[in-house]
């Protein structure tokens, strides 16, 4: 993972080609880059992010992918019960408890 100007990129290494591949996450469009060294990869990440931000400004369009704040999760019923129990024990709604747990996990 790499970060630049609030954007996060997922990095994978191609052992056969001996090159790192990156993709900037959560954008309206696909932005990818690659490099053979960490320094090359970092520069290759910064340049297309800057270009992409300029391109979005020219189009008068926000670069970030919009999220509604809602998503559906399917769980095994026993896991659902365990989560609901933990939420009740914490005197929280299932939604509030899950937000707390997920926020803690990503921070």
MARBA-3410 file (N, C-alpha, C, O; in Angstrom, 1 decimal):
107
0.8,-1.2,0.0,0.0,0.0,0.0,0.9,1.2,0.0,1.9,1.3,0.7 ~ 0.5,2.2,-0.8,1.2,3.5,-0.8,0.1,4.6,-0.7,-1.1,4.4,-1.0 ~ 0.5,5.8,-0.1,-0.4,6.9,0.0,0.2,8.1,-0.5,1.4,8.4,-0.4 ~ -0.7,9.0,-1.2,-0.2,10.2,-1.7,-1.4,11.2,-1.8,-2.4,10.8,-2.4 ~ -1.3,12.4,-1.2,-2.4,13.4,-1.3,-3.7,12.8,-0.9,-4.8,13.2,-1.5
-3.8,11.9,0.1,-5.0,11.3,0.6,-5.5,10.2,-0.3,-6.5,9.6,0.0 ~ -4.8,9.8,-1.3,-5.2,8.6,-2.1,-4.3,7.4,-1.7,-3.2,7.5,-1.3 ~ -4.9,6.3,-1.8,-4.3,5.0,-1.5,-4.2,4.2,-2.7,-5.1,4.1,-3.5 ~ -3.0,3.5,-2.9,-2.8,2.6,-4.0,-2.5,1.2,-3.5,-1.8,1.0,-2.5 ~ -3.0,0.3,-4.1,-2.8,-1.1,-3.9,-1.6,-1.6,-4.8,-1.6,-1.3,-6.0
-0.6,-2.2,-4.2,0.6,-2.6,-4.9,0.7,-4.1,-4.9,0.5,-4.8,-4.0 ~ 1.1,-4.6,-6.1,1.4,-6.0,-6.3,2.7,-6.2,-7.0,3.1,-5.3,-7.8 ~ 3.4,-7.3,-6.7,4.7,-7.5,-7.4,4.5,-8.7,-8.3,4.1,-9.7,-8.0 ~ 5.0,-8.4,-9.6,5.0,-9.5,-10.6,6.4,-10.1,-10.6,7.3,-9.5,-11.1 ~ 6.5,-11.3,-10.1,7.8,-11.9,-9.9,8.4,-12.3,-11.3,9.6,-12.2,-11.5
7.6,-12.6,-12.2,8.1,-13.0,-13.6,8.7,-11.8,-14.3,9.7,-11.9,-14.9 ~ 7.9,-10.7,-14.3,8.4,-9.5,-15.0,9.3,-8.6,-14.1,9.9,-7.7,-14.6 ~ 9.4,-9.0,-12.8,10.3,-8.2,-11.9,9.9,-6.7,-11.8,10.7,-5.9,-11.9 ~ 8.6,-6.5,-11.7,8.1,-5.1,-11.7,6.9,-5.0,-10.7,6.1,-6.0,-10.5 ~ 6.8,-3.9,-10.0,5.6,-3.6,-9.2,4.5,-2.9,-10.0,4.8,-2.1,-10.8
3.3,-3.4,-9.7,2.1,-2.8,-10.4,1.3,-2.1,-9.3,1.1,-2.7,-8.2 ~ 0.8,-0.9,-9.5,-0.1,-0.3,-8.6,-1.4,0.2,-9.2,-1.4,0.5,-10.4 ~ -2.4,0.3,-8.3,-3.7,0.8,-8.8,-4.2,1.8,-7.7,-4.2,1.4,-6.5 ~ -4.6,3.0,-8.1,-5.1,3.9,-7.1,-6.6,3.5,-6.9,-7.4,3.3,-7.8 ~ -6.9,3.4,-5.6,-8.3,3.0,-5.2,-9.3,4.1,-5.0,-8.9,5.2,-4.8
-10.5,3.7,-5.2,-11.7,4.6,-4.9,-11.8,5.8,-5.8,-12.2,6.9,-5.3 ~ -11.4,5.7,-7.1,-11.6,6.8,-8.0,-12.7,6.5,-9.0,-13.0,5.3,-9.2 ~ -13.2,7.5,-9.7,-14.2,7.3,-10.7,-13.6,6.5,-11.9,-14.3,5.7,-12.5 ~ -12.4,6.7,-12.2,-11.7,6.1,-13.3,-10.5,5.2,-12.8,-10.2,5.2,-11.6 ~ -10.0,4.4,-13.7,-8.9,3.5,-13.3,-7.6,4.2,-13.5,-7.3,4.7,-14.6
-6.8,4.2,-12.5,-5.5,4.8,-12.6,-4.5,3.8,-12.1,-4.5,3.4,-10.9 ~ -3.6,3.4,-13.0,-2.6,2.4,-12.7,-1.2,2.9,-13.0,-1.0,4.0,-13.6 ~ -0.2,2.3,-12.4,1.2,2.7,-12.6,2.1,1.5,-12.3,1.6,0.5,-11.8 ~ 3.4,1.6,-12.6,4.3,0.5,-12.3,5.7,1.1,-12.2,6.0,2.2,-12.6 ~ 6.6,0.3,-11.6,8.0,0.6,-11.4,8.8,-0.6,-11.0,8.2,-1.5,-10.4
10.1,-0.5,-11.2,11.0,-1.6,-10.9,11.6,-1.5,-9.5,12.0,-2.5,-8.9 ~ 11.7,-0.2,-9.0,12.2,0.0,-7.6,11.1,0.8,-6.9,10.2,1.3,-7.4 ~ 11.3,0.9,-5.6,10.4,1.6,-4.7,10.4,3.1,-5.1,9.3,3.7,-5.2 ~ 11.5,3.7,-5.4,11.6,5.1,-5.8,10.9,5.3,-7.1,10.1,6.2,-7.3 ~ 11.1,4.4,-8.1,10.5,4.5,-9.4,9.0,4.3,-9.2,8.2,5.0,-9.9
8.6,3.4,-8.4,7.2,3.2,-8.1,6.5,4.4,-7.5,5.4,4.8,-7.9 ~ 7.2,5.0,-6.5,6.6,6.2,-5.8,6.4,7.3,-6.8,5.4,7.9,-6.9 ~ 7.4,7.6,-7.7,7.3,8.6,-8.7,6.2,8.3,-9.7,5.5,9.2,-10.1 ~ 6.1,7.0,-10.1,5.1,6.6,-11.0,3.7,6.7,-10.4,2.7,6.8,-11.2 ~ 3.6,6.7,-9.1,2.3,6.9,-8.4,1.9,8.3,-8.4,0.8,8.7,-8.7
2.9,9.2,-8.0,2.6,10.6,-7.9,2.2,11.3,-9.2,1.2,12.0,-9.2 ~ 2.9,11.0,-10.3,2.6,11.6,-11.6,1.2,11.4,-12.1,0.5,12.4,-12.4 ~ 0.7,10.1,-12.2,-0.6,10.0,-12.7,-1.7,10.5,-11.7,-2.8,10.9,-12.2 ~ -1.4,10.5,-10.4,-2.4,11.2,-9.5,-2.6,12.6,-9.8,-3.7,13.2,-9.9 ~ -1.4,13.3,-10.0,-1.5,14.7,-10.4,-2.2,14.9,-11.7,-3.0,15.8,-11.9
-1.8,14.1,-12.7,-2.5,14.2,-14.0,-4.0,14.0,-13.9,-4.8,14.7,-14.5 ~ -4.4,13.0,-13.1,-5.8,12.6,-13.0,-6.6,13.8,-12.3,-7.7,14.1,-12.7 ~ -6.0,14.4,-11.3,-6.6,15.5,-10.6,-6.8,16.7,-11.5,-7.8,17.3,-11.5 ~ -5.8,16.9,-12.4,-5.9,18.0,-13.4,-7.0,17.7,-14.4,-7.8,18.5,-14.7 ~ -7.1,16.4,-14.8,-8.1,16.0,-15.8,-9.5,16.1,-15.2,-10.4,16.6,-15.9
-9.7,15.8,-14.0,-11.0,15.9,-13.3,-11.4,17.4,-13.2,-12.5,17.7,-13.4 ~ -10.4,18.2,-12.9,-10.7,19.7,-12.7,-11.1,20.2,-14.1,-12.0,21.0,-14.2 ~ -10.5,19.8,-15.2,-10.9,20.2,-16.5,-12.3,19.8,-16.9,-13.0,20.5,-17.5 ~ -12.7,18.6,-16.4,-14.0,18.1,-16.7,-15.0,18.6,-15.6,-16.2,18.4,-15.8 ~ -14.6,19.4,-14.6,-15.5,19.9,-13.6,-16.1,18.7,-12.9,-17.3,18.7,-12.6
-15.4,17.7,-12.6,-15.9,16.4,-12.0,-15.1,16.0,-10.8,-13.8,16.0,-10.9 ~ -15.7,15.7,-9.6,-14.9,15.2,-8.5,-14.2,13.9,-8.8,-14.9,13.0,-9.4 ~ -13.0,13.7,-8.4,-12.3,12.5,-8.8,-12.7,11.2,-8.0,-12.7,10.1,-8.5 ~ -13.2,11.5,-6.7,-13.5,10.4,-5.9,-14.8,9.7,-6.3,-15.7,10.3,-6.7 ~ -14.8,8.4,-6.2,-16.0,7.6,-6.4,-17.0,7.9,-5.2,-16.6,7.8,-4.1
-18.2,8.2,-5.6,-19.2,8.4,-4.5,-19.6,7.2,-3.8,-19.8,6.1,-4.4 ~ -19.8,7.3,-2.5,-20.3,6.1,-1.7,-21.5,6.6,-0.9,-21.5,7.7,-0.4 ~ -22.5,5.8,-0.9,-23.8,6.1,-0.2,-23.7,6.0,1.3,-24.5,6.6,2.0 ~ -22.8,5.2,1.8,-22.7,5.0,3.3,-23.6,3.8,3.6,-23.7,3.5,4.8 ~ -24.1,3.1,2.7,-24.9,1.9,2.9,-24.3,0.7,2.1,-23.9,0.9,1.0
-24.3,-0.5,2.8,-23.9,-1.7,2.1,-24.6,-2.9,2.8,-24.8,-2.8,4.0 ~ -24.8,-3.9,2.0,-25.4,-5.1,2.5,-24.4,-6.2,2.8,-23.5,-6.4,1.9 ~ -24.4,-6.8,3.9,-23.5,-7.9,4.3,-24.3,-9.1,4.6,-25.2,-9.1,5.4 ~ -23.9,-10.2,3.9,-24.5,-11.5,4.2,-23.6,-12.3,5.2,-22.4,-12.4,4.9 ~ -24.2,-12.8,6.3,-23.4,-13.4,7.3,-24.0,-14.8,7.6,-25.1,-15.1,7.3
-23.1,-15.7,8.1,-23.6,-16.9,8.6,-24.5,-16.6,9.8,-24.1,-15.7,10.6 ~ -25.6,-17.2,10.0,-26.6,-16.9,11.0,-25.9,-16.9,12.4,-26.3,-16.1,13.3 ~ -25.0,-17.8,12.7,-24.4,-17.9,14.0,-23.5,-16.7,14.3,-23.4,-16.2,15.4 ~ -22.9,-16.2,13.2,-22.0,-15.0,13.3,-22.9,-13.7,13.5,-22.6,-12.9,14.3 ~ -24.1,-13.7,12.8,-25.0,-12.6,13.0,-25.5,-12.6,14.5,-25.6,-11.5,15.1
-25.8,-13.7,15.0,-26.3,-13.8,16.4,-25.2,-13.3,17.4,-25.5,-12.5,18.3 ~ -24.0,-13.7,17.1,-22.8,-13.3,18.0,-22.6,-11.8,17.9,-22.4,-11.2,19.0 ~ -22.7,-11.2,16.8,-22.5,-9.8,16.6,-23.7,-9.0,17.3,-23.4,-8.1,18.0 ~ -24.9,-9.5,17.1,-26.0,-8.9,17.7,-25.9,-8.9,19.2,-26.3,-8.0,19.9 ~ -25.4,-10.1,19.8,-25.2,-10.2,21.2,-24.2,-9.2,21.7,-24.4,-8.6,22.7
-23.1,-9.1,21.0,-22.0,-8.1,21.4,-22.6,-6.7,21.4,-22.2,-5.9,22.3 ~ -23.4,-6.4,20.4,-23.9,-5.0,20.3,-24.9,-4.8,21.5,-24.8,-3.7,22.1 ~ -25.7,-5.7,21.8,-26.6,-5.5,23.0,-25.8,-5.4,24.3,-26.2,-4.6,25.1 ~ -24.8,-6.2,24.4,-24.0,-6.2,25.7,-23.3,-4.8,25.8,-23.1,-4.3,26.9 ~ -23.0,-4.1,24.7,-22.4,-2.8,24.7,-23.5,-1.7,24.7,-23.1,-0.5,24.6
-24.8,-2.1,24.8,-25.9,-1.1,24.8,-25.8,-0.2,23.6,-26.1,1.0,23.7 ~ -25.6,-0.9,22.4,-25.6,-0.2,21.2,-26.5,-0.9,20.2,-26.7,-2.1,20.3 ~ -26.9,-0.1,19.2,-27.6,-0.8,18.0,-26.5,-1.6,17.3,-25.3,-1.4,17.4 ~ -27.0,-2.5,16.5,-26.1,-3.3,15.7,-25.3,-2.4,14.7,-24.1,-2.6,14.6 ~ -26.0,-1.4,14.1,-25.3,-0.5,13.2,-24.2,0.3,13.9,-23.1,0.4,13.4
-24.5,0.8,15.1,-23.5,1.6,15.8,-22.4,0.8,16.3,-21.2,1.2,16.2 ~ -22.6,-0.4,16.7,-21.6,-1.3,17.2,-20.7,-1.7,16.0,-19.4,-1.6,16.1 ~ -21.3,-2.0,14.8,-20.5,-2.4,13.7,-19.6,-1.2,13.2,-18.5,-1.3,12.8 ~ -20.2,0.0,13.2,-19.4,1.2,12.8,-18.2,1.4,13.7,-17.1,1.6,13.2 ~ -18.4,1.2,15.0,-17.3,1.3,15.9,-16.2,0.3,15.6,-15.0,0.6,15.6
-16.6,-1.0,15.4,-15.7,-2.0,15.2,-14.9,-1.8,13.9,-13.7,-1.9,13.8 ~ -15.7,-1.4,12.8,-15.0,-1.2,11.5,-14.1,0.0,11.5,-13.0,0.0,11.0 ~ -14.5,1.1,12.2,-13.7,2.3,12.3,-12.4,2.0,13.0,-11.3,2.4,12.6 ~ -12.5,1.2,14.1,-11.3,0.8,14.9,-10.4,0.0,14.0,-9.1,0.1,14.0 ~ -10.9,-0.9,13.1,-10.1,-1.8,12.3,-9.4,-1.0,11.2,-8.2,-1.3,10.9
-10.0,0.1,10.6,-9.3,0.8,9.6,-8.5,1.9,10.0,-7.7,2.5,9.2 ~ -8.6,2.3,11.3,-7.7,3.5,11.7,-6.4,3.0,12.2,-5.6,3.9,12.6
END
